[in-house]
């Protein structure tokens, strides 16, 4: 019998639901670094900067259609921050993607980026809530109350 060796990448394969969001996040990181000279480092603190960038787009009167892909990238970036910080995983259903935290709560960071653009929501606060105690442990915003509950609840 021969022993098989594996690389760290082979030992831990991310779920296939993560493939696109990981790419969208990496794309927005590269775009912000090269185009806007903004460094995003996948830290929870960097989400404050992302919230401000989305606010700037809204205040400039940028049409939603012109920034839809950037908002998707910002949302995916926030999801990756949550995944890296709190051990969450990407889930997918019907083309939509959510983050599932280890306590079973579902979060929609892509929709939260869209909400921020509309003048509501915050990726920074979403990350805080998603990586903090569950609602039964502390008062705060609930995990996910949208259509994901129907798919995964």
C-alpha positions as CSV (number, residue, x, y, z in Angstrom):
1,X,0.0,0.0,0.0
2,X,1.4,3.4,-0.9
3,X,0.8,6.6,1.0
4,X,-0.9,9.4,-0.8
5,X,0.4,12.9,-0.3
6,X,-1.8,16.0,-0.8
7,X,-1.2,19.7,-0.9
8,X,-3.0,22.0,1.6
9,X,-5.3,23.0,-1.2
10,X,-6.4,19.4,-1.7
11,X,-6.9,18.9,2.0
12,X,-9.3,21.8,2.3
13,X,-11.5,22.3,-0.8
14,X,-13.9,25.2,-0.6
15,X,-17.5,24.4,-1.5
16,X,-18.3,25.0,-5.2
17,X,-20.8,27.7,-4.1
18,X,-17.8,29.8,-3.2
19,X,-16.1,29.8,-6.6
20,X,-17.9,32.7,-8.1
21,X,-18.1,34.9,-5.0
22,X,-14.4,34.4,-4.3
23,X,-13.7,35.5,-7.9
24,X,-16.0,38.5,-7.7
25,X,-14.3,39.5,-4.4
26,X,-10.8,39.1,-5.9
27,X,-11.9,41.2,-8.9
28,X,-13.1,44.1,-6.8
29,X,-10.0,44.0,-4.7
30,X,-7.8,44.2,-7.8
31,X,-10.0,46.9,-9.4
32,X,-10.0,49.1,-6.2
33,X,-6.2,48.7,-5.9
34,X,-5.4,49.5,-9.5
35,X,-8.2,52.0,-10.4
36,X,-8.9,53.8,-7.1
37,X,-5.7,53.1,-5.3
38,X,-7.7,51.7,-2.4
39,X,-6.3,48.7,-0.5
40,X,-8.8,46.1,0.6
41,X,-7.2,43.5,2.9
42,X,-10.2,41.3,3.8
43,X,-10.3,42.7,7.4
44,X,-13.5,43.6,9.1
45,X,-12.1,47.2,9.4
46,X,-11.8,47.4,5.6
47,X,-15.6,47.1,5.3
48,X,-15.9,50.6,6.7
49,X,-14.0,51.8,3.6
50,X,-16.3,49.7,1.4
51,X,-19.4,51.3,2.9
52,X,-17.9,54.7,2.2
53,X,-17.1,53.8,-1.4
54,X,-20.7,52.7,-1.9
55,X,-21.9,55.9,-0.3
56,X,-19.7,57.9,-2.7
57,X,-21.2,56.2,-5.7
58,X,-24.7,56.9,-4.5
59,X,-23.9,60.6,-3.7
60,X,-22.4,61.0,-7.2
61,X,-25.8,60.0,-8.6
62,X,-24.3,56.9,-10.4
63,X,-27.1,54.9,-12.0
64,X,-27.6,51.4,-10.4
65,X,-27.1,49.7,-13.8
66,X,-23.6,51.2,-14.0
67,X,-22.5,49.9,-10.6
68,X,-24.5,46.6,-10.3
69,X,-21.4,44.4,-10.9
70,X,-19.2,46.5,-8.5
71,X,-21.9,46.2,-5.8
72,X,-22.0,42.4,-6.4
73,X,-18.2,42.4,-6.0
74,X,-18.4,44.5,-2.8
75,X,-21.0,42.2,-1.4
76,X,-18.9,39.1,-2.3
77,X,-15.9,40.8,-0.7
78,X,-17.9,41.3,2.5
79,X,-19.0,37.7,2.4
80,X,-15.4,36.6,2.1
81,X,-14.5,38.8,5.1
82,X,-17.2,37.0,7.1
83,X,-16.1,33.6,5.8
84,X,-12.4,34.2,6.7
85,X,-13.2,35.8,10.0
86,X,-15.9,33.5,11.3
87,X,-15.6,30.2,9.5
88,X,-18.7,30.7,7.3
89,X,-19.4,29.1,4.0
90,X,-21.0,30.2,0.8
91,X,-24.3,28.6,-0.1
92,X,-26.0,28.8,-3.5
93,X,-29.5,28.2,-4.8
94,X,-31.1,29.3,-8.0
95,X,-28.3,31.6,-8.9
96,X,-28.4,33.4,-5.5
97,X,-25.6,33.2,-3.0
98,X,-25.5,33.5,0.8
99,X,-23.1,33.1,3.6
100,X,-24.0,30.5,6.2
101,X,-22.3,31.0,9.6
102,X,-21.3,28.1,11.8
103,X,-24.4,28.7,14.0
104,X,-26.6,28.1,11.0
105,X,-27.6,31.7,10.3
106,X,-27.9,32.8,6.6
107,X,-26.6,36.2,5.5
108,X,-26.9,38.0,2.1
109,X,-23.9,40.3,1.8
110,X,-24.6,40.9,-2.0
111,X,-28.0,42.2,-1.2
112,X,-26.6,44.2,1.7
113,X,-24.3,46.0,-0.7
114,X,-27.3,46.9,-2.9
115,X,-29.2,48.1,0.2
116,X,-26.2,50.3,1.1
117,X,-26.3,51.8,-2.4
118,X,-30.0,52.5,-1.8
119,X,-29.1,54.4,1.4
120,X,-29.8,51.5,3.8
121,X,-27.7,48.7,5.2
122,X,-24.0,48.4,6.1
123,X,-21.5,45.8,5.1
124,X,-19.5,46.6,8.2
125,X,-22.5,46.1,10.5
126,X,-23.5,42.9,8.6
127,X,-20.0,41.5,9.3
128,X,-20.2,42.5,12.9
129,X,-23.5,40.8,13.3
130,X,-22.6,37.7,11.3
131,X,-19.4,37.1,13.3
132,X,-20.9,38.0,16.7
133,X,-23.2,36.1,19.0
134,X,-26.4,34.6,17.6
135,X,-29.6,36.7,18.2
136,X,-30.7,34.5,21.1
137,X,-27.3,35.3,22.8
138,X,-27.5,39.1,22.2
139,X,-29.9,41.6,20.8
140,X,-29.2,42.8,17.3
141,X,-30.4,42.3,13.7
142,X,-31.5,38.8,12.8
143,X,-29.5,36.6,10.6
144,X,-31.4,36.3,7.4
145,X,-35.1,36.9,6.9
146,X,-35.3,36.8,3.1
147,X,-35.9,34.1,0.6
148,X,-33.0,32.0,1.8
149,X,-35.1,30.9,4.8
150,X,-37.5,29.2,2.3
151,X,-34.6,27.4,0.5
152,X,-32.6,26.4,3.6
153,X,-34.9,26.8,6.6
